[in-house]
Amino acid sequence: ILNILDRIPVKCSQCNQIGIHRGNFSDHMLKVCPKAVVFCPAADVKCPWSGPRDQLDSHRTTCNYEPLRSMLKKLLDTNERLERQVQS
């Protein structure tokens, strides 16, 4: 029954694409939906940007965090280490 249900075509309410199999809907949202909200790849170094997947490439060309990634990563790692020492 689940296999039958997973083949039911559904419509994405974000991008209005139709015919997505219900079983593939989560992949659609996580990987391809142009209107799904995504985070900047530099979120790990505290870039605050999030927005529709179709605007990510535009953001990446102006992201100030990506060029500073190595320095920011070192600072964040040092800060985390110092916080653990203070807590100990």
Biopython code that builds the backbone (N, CA, C, O; Angstrom):
import numpy as np
from Bio.PDB.StructureBuilder import StructureBuilder

atoms = [
    (1, "ILE", "N", (0.829, -1.195, 0.000)),
    (1, "ILE", "CA", (0.000, 0.000, 0.000)),
    (1, "ILE", "C", (0.868, 1.251, 0.000)),
    (1, "ILE", "O", (0.565, 2.218, -0.699)),
    (2, "LEU", "N", (1.969, 1.237, 0.797)),
    (2, "LEU", "CA", (2.860, 2.403, 0.822)),
    (2, "LEU", "C", (3.482, 2.656, -0.548)),
    (2, "LEU", "O", (3.627, 3.806, -0.962)),
    (3, "ASN", "N", (3.848, 1.591, -1.249)),
    (3, "ASN", "CA", (4.414, 1.758, -2.597)),
    (3, "ASN", "C", (3.416, 2.419, -3.531)),
    (3, "ASN", "O", (3.789, 3.272, -4.337)),
    (4, "ILE", "N", (2.166, 2.038, -3.431)),
    (4, "ILE", "CA", (1.123, 2.648, -4.262)),
    (4, "ILE", "C", (0.953, 4.115, -3.903)),
    (4, "ILE", "O", (0.859, 4.969, -4.785)),
    (5, "LEU", "N", (0.913, 4.412, -2.592)),
    (5, "LEU", "CA", (0.771, 5.799, -2.148)),
    (5, "LEU", "C", (1.962, 6.651, -2.585)),
    (5, "LEU", "O", (1.793, 7.812, -2.956)),
    (6, "ASP", "N", (3.166, 6.076, -2.542)),
    (6, "ASP", "CA", (4.360, 6.833, -2.924)),
    (6, "ASP", "C", (4.395, 7.178, -4.405)),
    (6, "ASP", "O", (5.148, 8.066, -4.806)),
    (7, "ARG", "N", (3.608, 6.506, -5.224)),
    (7, "ARG", "CA", (3.561, 6.815, -6.667)),
    (7, "ARG", "C", (2.506, 7.854, -7.011)),
    (7, "ARG", "O", (2.398, 8.259, -8.168)),
    (8, "ILE", "N", (1.731, 8.290, -6.035)),
    (8, "ILE", "CA", (0.707, 9.301, -6.291)),
    (8, "ILE", "C", (1.392, 10.621, -6.656)),
    (8, "ILE", "O", (2.259, 11.089, -5.919)),
    (9, "PRO", "N", (1.013, 11.222, -7.782)),
    (9, "PRO", "CA", (1.608, 12.514, -8.148)),
    (9, "PRO", "C", (1.041, 13.634, -7.268)),
    (9, "PRO", "O", (-0.166, 13.710, -7.037)),
    (10, "VAL", "N", (1.933, 14.498, -6.786)),
    (10, "VAL", "CA", (1.539, 15.629, -5.950)),
    (10, "VAL", "C", (2.114, 16.913, -6.534)),
    (10, "VAL", "O", (2.964, 16.880, -7.424)),
    (11, "LYS", "N", (1.651, 18.015, -6.032)),
    (11, "LYS", "CA", (2.104, 19.336, -6.473)),
    (11, "LYS", "C", (2.873, 19.992, -5.334)),
    (11, "LYS", "O", (2.437, 19.957, -4.184)),
    (12, "CYS", "N", (4.005, 20.582, -5.650)),
    (12, "CYS", "CA", (4.797, 21.311, -4.660)),
    (12, "CYS", "C", (4.145, 22.676, -4.433)),
    (12, "CYS", "O", (3.954, 23.444, -5.375)),
    (13, "SER", "N", (3.815, 22.963, -3.203)),
    (13, "SER", "CA", (3.171, 24.241, -2.898)),
    (13, "SER", "C", (4.161, 25.404, -2.919)),
    (13, "SER", "O", (3.747, 26.563, -2.920)),
    (14, "GLN", "N", (5.455, 25.110, -2.936)),
    (14, "GLN", "CA", (6.464, 26.161, -2.987)),
    (14, "GLN", "C", (6.714, 26.648, -4.415)),
    (14, "GLN", "O", (6.686, 27.848, -4.687)),
    (15, "CYS", "N", (6.959, 25.694, -5.324)),
    (15, "CYS", "CA", (7.316, 26.079, -6.699)),
    (15, "CYS", "C", (6.230, 25.744, -7.714)),
    (15, "CYS", "O", (6.370, 26.046, -8.899)),
    (16, "ASN", "N", (5.152, 25.125, -7.254)),
    (16, "ASN", "CA", (4.018, 24.750, -8.098)),
    (16, "ASN", "C", (4.317, 23.682, -9.148)),
    (16, "ASN", "O", (3.530, 23.494, -10.076)),
    (17, "GLN", "N", (5.441, 22.983, -9.014)),
    (17, "GLN", "CA", (5.717, 21.873, -9.935)),
    (17, "GLN", "C", (4.705, 20.769, -9.667)),
    (17, "GLN", "O", (4.401, 20.455, -8.516)),
    (18, "ILE", "N", (4.199, 20.198, -10.719)),
    (18, "ILE", "CA", (3.213, 19.122, -10.571)),
    (18, "ILE", "C", (3.839, 17.799, -11.012)),
    (18, "ILE", "O", (4.872, 17.781, -11.682)),
    (19, "GLY", "N", (3.205, 16.706, -10.631)),
    (19, "GLY", "CA", (3.643, 15.387, -11.068)),
    (19, "GLY", "C", (4.797, 14.807, -10.276)),
    (19, "GLY", "O", (5.405, 13.830, -10.713)),
    (20, "ILE", "N", (5.113, 15.367, -9.144)),
    (20, "ILE", "CA", (6.176, 14.815, -8.293)),
    (20, "ILE", "C", (5.581, 13.618, -7.560)),
    (20, "ILE", "O", (4.534, 13.736, -6.924)),
    (21, "HIS", "N", (6.233, 12.486, -7.643)),
    (21, "HIS", "CA", (5.740, 11.328, -6.897)),
    (21, "HIS", "C", (5.865, 11.601, -5.409)),
    (21, "HIS", "O", (6.885, 12.096, -4.930)),
    (22, "ARG", "N", (4.802, 11.264, -4.691)),
    (22, "ARG", "CA", (4.762, 11.490, -3.248)),
    (22, "ARG", "C", (6.011, 10.934, -2.554)),
    (22, "ARG", "O", (6.523, 11.552, -1.620)),
    (23, "GLY", "N", (6.496, 9.791, -2.995)),
    (23, "GLY", "CA", (7.675, 9.171, -2.398)),
    (23, "GLY", "C", (8.961, 9.936, -2.662)),
    (23, "GLY", "O", (9.946, 9.758, -1.946)),
    (24, "ASN", "N", (8.960, 10.787, -3.685)),
    (24, "ASN", "CA", (10.146, 11.578, -4.027)),
    (24, "ASN", "C", (10.038, 13.023, -3.563)),
    (24, "ASN", "O", (10.933, 13.827, -3.826)),
    (25, "PHE", "N", (8.958, 13.358, -2.879)),
    (25, "PHE", "CA", (8.726, 14.755, -2.531)),
    (25, "PHE", "C", (9.796, 15.311, -1.602)),
    (25, "PHE", "O", (10.224, 16.453, -1.771)),
    (26, "SER", "N", (10.232, 14.529, -0.629)),
    (26, "SER", "CA", (11.258, 15.053, 0.284)),
    (26, "SER", "C", (12.562, 15.313, -0.467)),
    (26, "SER", "O", (13.248, 16.294, -0.178)),
    (27, "ASP", "N", (12.920, 14.450, -1.431)),
    (27, "ASP", "CA", (14.109, 14.707, -2.253)),
    (27, "ASP", "C", (13.940, 15.984, -3.061)),
    (27, "ASP", "O", (14.881, 16.764, -3.208)),
    (28, "HIS", "N", (12.748, 16.190, -3.579)),
    (28, "HIS", "CA", (12.472, 17.419, -4.337)),
    (28, "HIS", "C", (12.752, 18.636, -3.460)),
    (28, "HIS", "O", (13.449, 19.560, -3.881)),
    (29, "MET", "N", (12.212, 18.638, -2.252)),
    (29, "MET", "CA", (12.379, 19.790, -1.359)),
    (29, "MET", "C", (13.829, 19.961, -0.915)),
    (29, "MET", "O", (14.323, 21.087, -0.849)),
    (30, "LEU", "N", (14.514, 18.867, -0.611)),
    (30, "LEU", "CA", (15.875, 18.942, -0.095)),
    (30, "LEU", "C", (16.928, 19.224, -1.162)),
    (30, "LEU", "O", (17.986, 19.775, -0.859)),
    (31, "LYS", "N", (16.641, 18.847, -2.423)),
    (31, "LYS", "CA", (17.692, 18.915, -3.427)),
    (31, "LYS", "C", (17.421, 19.805, -4.630)),
    (31, "LYS", "O", (18.362, 20.359, -5.200)),
    (32, "VAL", "N", (16.157, 19.961, -5.036)),
    (32, "VAL", "CA", (15.936, 20.651, -6.306)),
    (32, "VAL", "C", (14.911, 21.776, -6.305)),
    (32, "VAL", "O", (14.949, 22.627, -7.195)),
    (33, "CYS", "N", (14.015, 21.812, -5.358)),
    (33, "CYS", "CA", (12.959, 22.825, -5.398)),
    (33, "CYS", "C", (13.587, 24.223, -5.390)),
    (33, "CYS", "O", (14.298, 24.573, -4.448)),
    (34, "PRO", "N", (13.330, 25.025, -6.432)),
    (34, "PRO", "CA", (13.955, 26.347, -6.504)),
    (34, "PRO", "C", (13.443, 27.322, -5.450)),
    (34, "PRO", "O", (14.088, 28.337, -5.188)),
    (35, "LYS", "N", (12.311, 27.037, -4.850)),
    (35, "LYS", "CA", (11.728, 27.948, -3.860)),
    (35, "LYS", "C", (11.925, 27.470, -2.423)),
    (35, "LYS", "O", (11.531, 28.167, -1.488)),
    (36, "ALA", "N", (12.524, 26.300, -2.229)),
    (36, "ALA", "CA", (12.793, 25.809, -0.877)),
    (36, "ALA", "C", (13.836, 26.706, -0.216)),
    (36, "ALA", "O", (14.778, 27.148, -0.873)),
    (37, "VAL", "N", (13.677, 26.973, 1.054)),
    (37, "VAL", "CA", (14.623, 27.812, 1.790)),
    (37, "VAL", "C", (15.877, 27.001, 2.090)),
    (37, "VAL", "O", (15.811, 25.903, 2.644)),
    (38, "VAL", "N", (17.017, 27.563, 1.715)),
    (38, "VAL", "CA", (18.315, 26.932, 1.960)),
    (38, "VAL", "C", (19.214, 27.928, 2.682)),
    (38, "VAL", "O", (18.927, 29.124, 2.740)),
    (39, "PHE", "N", (20.303, 27.409, 3.228)),
    (39, "PHE", "CA", (21.274, 28.247, 3.925)),
    (39, "PHE", "C", (22.532, 28.359, 3.082)),
    (39, "PHE", "O", (22.828, 27.488, 2.265)),
    (40, "CYS", "N", (23.258, 29.426, 3.287)),
    (40, "CYS", "CA", (24.535, 29.628, 2.614)),
    (40, "CYS", "C", (25.490, 28.509, 3.029)),
    (40, "CYS", "O", (25.480, 28.102, 4.191)),
    (41, "PRO", "N", (26.313, 28.002, 2.110)),
    (41, "PRO", "CA", (27.312, 27.002, 2.495)),
    (41, "PRO", "C", (28.271, 27.518, 3.570)),
    (41, "PRO", "O", (28.907, 26.726, 4.265)),
    (42, "ALA", "N", (28.378, 28.829, 3.707)),
    (42, "ALA", "CA", (29.243, 29.406, 4.740)),
    (42, "ALA", "C", (28.508, 29.591, 6.062)),
    (42, "ALA", "O", (28.991, 30.297, 6.947)),
    (43, "ALA", "N", (27.354, 28.967, 6.200)),
    (43, "ALA", "CA", (26.612, 29.041, 7.471)),
    (43, "ALA", "C", (27.441, 28.461, 8.611)),
    (43, "ALA", "O", (27.286, 28.866, 9.763)),
    (44, "ASP", "N", (28.323, 27.511, 8.291)),
    (44, "ASP", "CA", (29.163, 26.921, 9.333)),
    (44, "ASP", "C", (30.151, 27.927, 9.917)),
    (44, "ASP", "O", (30.692, 27.716, 11.002)),
    (45, "VAL", "N", (30.383, 29.021, 9.193)),
    (45, "VAL", "CA", (31.224, 30.099, 9.724)),
    (45, "VAL", "C", (30.387, 31.357, 9.961)),
    (45, "VAL", "O", (30.878, 32.484, 9.894)),
    (46, "LYS", "N", (29.100, 31.118, 10.241)),
    (46, "LYS", "CA", (28.160, 32.130, 10.728)),
    (46, "LYS", "C", (27.586, 33.083, 9.689)),
    (46, "LYS", "O", (27.111, 34.157, 10.057)),
    (47, "CYS", "N", (27.611, 32.734, 8.403)),
    (47, "CYS", "CA", (26.908, 33.561, 7.427)),
    (47, "CYS", "C", (25.417, 33.462, 7.747)),
    (47, "CYS", "O", (24.883, 32.356, 7.824)),
    (48, "PRO", "N", (24.746, 34.575, 7.931)),
    (48, "PRO", "CA", (23.347, 34.540, 8.341)),
    (48, "PRO", "C", (22.348, 34.379, 7.192)),
    (48, "PRO", "O", (21.146, 34.292, 7.440)),
    (49, "TRP", "N", (22.817, 34.337, 5.943)),
    (49, "TRP", "CA", (21.897, 34.322, 4.816)),
    (49, "TRP", "C", (21.145, 33.005, 4.724)),
    (49, "TRP", "O", (21.716, 31.927, 4.889)),
    (50, "SER", "N", (19.871, 33.116, 4.461)),
    (50, "SER", "CA", (19.047, 31.983, 4.046)),
    (50, "SER", "C", (18.017, 32.555, 3.091)),
    (50, "SER", "O", (17.604, 33.708, 3.220)),
    (51, "GLY", "N", (17.609, 31.743, 2.138)),
    (51, "GLY", "CA", (16.642, 32.209, 1.163)),
    (51, "GLY", "C", (16.310, 31.114, 0.176)),
    (51, "GLY", "O", (16.757, 29.978, 0.333)),
    (52, "PRO", "N", (15.535, 31.439, -0.835)),
    (52, "PRO", "CA", (15.149, 30.443, -1.841)),
    (52, "PRO", "C", (16.375, 29.906, -2.581)),
    (52, "PRO", "O", (17.316, 30.646, -2.868)),
    (53, "ARG", "N", (16.346, 28.611, -2.883)),
    (53, "ARG", "CA", (17.469, 27.971, -3.570)),
    (53, "ARG", "C", (17.815, 28.707, -4.869)),
    (53, "ARG", "O", (18.986, 28.775, -5.243)),
    (54, "ASP", "N", (16.815, 29.254, -5.557)),
    (54, "ASP", "CA", (17.103, 29.926, -6.823)),
    (54, "ASP", "C", (17.815, 31.269, -6.653)),
    (54, "ASP", "O", (18.183, 31.896, -7.646)),
    (55, "GLN", "N", (18.015, 31.720, -5.418)),
    (55, "GLN", "CA", (18.780, 32.944, -5.159)),
    (55, "GLN", "C", (20.155, 32.656, -4.547)),
    (55, "GLN", "O", (20.934, 33.578, -4.304)),
    (56, "LEU", "N", (20.448, 31.386, -4.302)),
    (56, "LEU", "CA", (21.708, 31.019, -3.653)),
    (56, "LEU", "C", (22.916, 31.407, -4.489)),
    (56, "LEU", "O", (23.874, 31.964, -3.953)),
    (57, "ASP", "N", (22.899, 31.130, -5.790)),
    (57, "ASP", "CA", (24.050, 31.471, -6.630)),
    (57, "ASP", "C", (24.334, 32.965, -6.601)),
    (57, "ASP", "O", (25.492, 33.381, -6.569)),
    (58, "SER", "N", (23.287, 33.764, -6.613)),
    (58, "SER", "CA", (23.454, 35.212, -6.546)),
    (58, "SER", "C", (24.086, 35.619, -5.211)),
    (58, "SER", "O", (24.983, 36.460, -5.169)),
    (59, "HIS", "N", (23.610, 35.018, -4.137)),
    (59, "HIS", "CA", (24.187, 35.329, -2.823)),
    (59, "HIS", "C", (25.658, 34.927, -2.761)),
    (59, "HIS", "O", (26.487, 35.666, -2.230)),
    (60, "ARG", "N", (25.975, 33.758, -3.303)),
    (60, "ARG", "CA", (27.357, 33.262, -3.208)),
    (60, "ARG", "C", (28.344, 34.198, -3.894)),
    (60, "ARG", "O", (29.511, 34.248, -3.505)),
    (61, "THR", "N", (27.901, 34.935, -4.902)),
    (61, "THR", "CA", (28.822, 35.855, -5.581)),
    (61, "THR", "C", (29.127, 37.080, -4.727)),
    (61, "THR", "O", (30.120, 37.769, -4.959)),
    (62, "THR", "N", (28.272, 37.352, -3.734)),
    (62, "THR", "CA", (28.483, 38.527, -2.883)),
    (62, "THR", "C", (28.720, 38.173, -1.421)),
    (62, "THR", "O", (28.853, 39.070, -0.588)),
    (63, "CYS", "N", (28.777, 36.884, -1.093)),
    (63, "CYS", "CA", (28.941, 36.459, 0.300)),
    (63, "CYS", "C", (30.295, 36.914, 0.838)),
    (63, "CYS", "O", (31.337, 36.603, 0.263)),
    (64, "ASN", "N", (30.269, 37.647, 1.937)),
    (64, "ASN", "CA", (31.501, 38.129, 2.558)),
    (64, "ASN", "C", (32.157, 37.086, 3.453)),
    (64, "ASN", "O", (33.322, 37.229, 3.822)),
    (65, "TYR", "N", (31.426, 36.050, 3.798)),
    (65, "TYR", "CA", (31.939, 35.041, 4.721)),
    (65, "TYR", "C", (32.818, 34.002, 4.029)),
    (65, "TYR", "O", (33.800, 33.538, 4.609)),
    (66, "GLU", "N", (32.481, 33.638, 2.812)),
    (66, "GLU", "CA", (33.224, 32.587, 2.112)),
    (66, "GLU", "C", (34.704, 32.923, 1.930)),
    (66, "GLU", "O", (35.546, 32.066, 2.199)),
    (67, "PRO", "N", (35.059, 34.127, 1.489)),
    (67, "PRO", "CA", (36.482, 34.431, 1.336)),
    (67, "PRO", "C", (37.238, 34.430, 2.671)),
    (67, "PRO", "O", (38.456, 34.258, 2.696)),
    (68, "LEU", "N", (36.518, 34.621, 3.766)),
    (68, "LEU", "CA", (37.139, 34.663, 5.088)),
    (68, "LEU", "C", (37.033, 33.334, 5.826)),
    (68, "LEU", "O", (37.370, 33.250, 7.007)),
    (69, "ARG", "N", (36.566, 32.298, 5.136)),
    (69, "ARG", "CA", (36.277, 31.015, 5.768)),
    (69, "ARG", "C", (37.423, 30.487, 6.631)),
    (69, "ARG", "O", (37.193, 30.117, 7.782)),
    (70, "SER", "N", (38.632, 30.441, 6.116)),
    (70, "SER", "CA", (39.735, 29.841, 6.882)),
    (70, "SER", "C", (40.002, 30.615, 8.173)),
    (70, "SER", "O", (40.202, 30.016, 9.230)),
    (71, "MET", "N", (40.006, 31.929, 8.085)),
    (71, "MET", "CA", (40.247, 32.740, 9.282)),
    (71, "MET", "C", (39.084, 32.609, 10.265)),
    (71, "MET", "O", (39.299, 32.439, 11.465)),
    (72, "LEU", "N", (37.860, 32.687, 9.762)),
    (72, "LEU", "CA", (36.687, 32.576, 10.629)),
    (72, "LEU", "C", (36.620, 31.207, 11.295)),
    (72, "LEU", "O", (36.269, 31.108, 12.471)),
    (73, "LYS", "N", (36.950, 30.158, 10.560)),
    (73, "LYS", "CA", (36.934, 28.802, 11.113)),
    (73, "LYS", "C", (37.929, 28.682, 12.268)),
    (73, "LYS", "O", (37.615, 28.091, 13.302)),
    (74, "LYS", "N", (39.125, 29.242, 12.093)),
    (74, "LYS", "CA", (40.129, 29.206, 13.165)),
    (74, "LYS", "C", (39.637, 29.961, 14.391)),
    (74, "LYS", "O", (39.790, 29.487, 15.517)),
    (75, "LEU", "N", (39.046, 31.140, 14.178)),
    (75, "LEU", "CA", (38.538, 31.929, 15.304)),
    (75, "LEU", "C", (37.401, 31.212, 16.028)),
    (75, "LEU", "O", (37.347, 31.204, 17.257)),
    (76, "LEU", "N", (36.502, 30.616, 15.266)),
    (76, "LEU", "CA", (35.385, 29.890, 15.879)),
    (76, "LEU", "C", (35.876, 28.669, 16.648)),
    (76, "LEU", "O", (35.375, 28.377, 17.734)),
    (77, "ASP", "N", (36.850, 27.955, 16.094)),
    (77, "ASP", "CA", (37.411, 26.792, 16.782)),
    (77, "ASP", "C", (38.114, 27.207, 18.073)),
    (77, "ASP", "O", (37.962, 26.558, 19.107)),
    (78, "THR", "N", (38.885, 28.291, 18.005)),
    (78, "THR", "CA", (39.566, 28.789, 19.204)),
    (78, "THR", "C", (38.561, 29.229, 20.252)),
    (78, "THR", "O", (38.728, 28.939, 21.437)),
    (79, "ASN", "N", (37.522, 29.923, 19.826)),
    (79, "ASN", "CA", (36.483, 30.372, 20.749)),
    (79, "ASN", "C", (35.796, 29.182, 21.423)),
    (79, "ASN", "O", (35.550, 29.200, 22.629)),
    (80, "GLU", "N", (35.494, 28.166, 20.647)),
    (80, "GLU", "CA", (34.853, 26.978, 21.202)),
    (80, "GLU", "C", (35.765, 26.282, 22.222)),
    (80, "GLU", "O", (35.309, 25.847, 23.279)),
    (81, "ARG", "N", (37.044, 26.185, 21.895)),
    (81, "ARG", "CA", (38.007, 25.571, 22.814)),
    (81, "ARG", "C", (38.097, 26.364, 24.113)),
    (81, "ARG", "O", (38.107, 25.781, 25.197)),
    (82, "LEU", "N", (38.163, 27.690, 24.010)),
    (82, "LEU", "CA", (38.232, 28.537, 25.205)),
    (82, "LEU", "C", (36.957, 28.443, 26.042)),
    (82, "LEU", "O", (37.020, 28.452, 27.272)),
    (83, "GLU", "N", (35.813, 28.355, 25.390)),
    (83, "GLU", "CA", (34.552, 28.203, 26.120)),
    (83, "GLU", "C", (34.529, 26.887, 26.897)),
    (83, "GLU", "O", (34.048, 26.836, 28.029)),
    (84, "ARG", "N", (35.057, 25.815, 26.277)),
    (84, "ARG", "CA", (35.121, 24.540, 26.997)),
    (84, "ARG", "C", (36.067, 24.623, 28.201)),
    (84, "ARG", "O", (35.799, 24.046, 29.255)),
    (85, "GLN", "N", (37.171, 25.345, 28.027)),
    (85, "GLN", "CA", (38.110, 25.504, 29.142)),
    (85, "GLN", "C", (37.476, 26.295, 30.282)),
    (85, "GLN", "O", (37.660, 25.952, 31.450)),
    (86, "VAL", "N", (36.735, 27.344, 29.956)),
    (86, "VAL", "CA", (36.077, 28.151, 30.984)),
    (86, "VAL", "C", (35.028, 27.318, 31.722)),
    (86, "VAL", "O", (34.890, 27.424, 32.941)),
    (87, "GLN", "N", (34.296, 26.493, 30.984)),
    (87, "GLN", "CA", (33.283, 25.655, 31.608)),
    (87, "GLN", "C", (33.899, 24.588, 32.503)),
    (87, "GLN", "O", (33.291, 24.174, 33.490)),
    (88, "SER", "N", (35.105, 24.143, 32.161)),
    (88, "SER", "CA", (35.778, 23.143, 32.992)),
    (88, "SER", "C", (36.278, 23.763, 34.263)),
    (88, "SER", "O", (36.874, 23.076, 35.093)),
]
sb = StructureBuilder()
sb.init_structure("model")
sb.init_model(0)
sb.init_chain("A")
sb.init_seg("    ")
for serial, (resi, resn, name, xyz) in enumerate(atoms, 1):
    if name == "N":
        sb.init_residue(resn, " ", resi, " ")
    sb.init_atom(name, np.array(xyz, "f"), 0.0, 1.0, " ", f" {name:<3s}", serial, name[0])
structure = sb.get_structure()
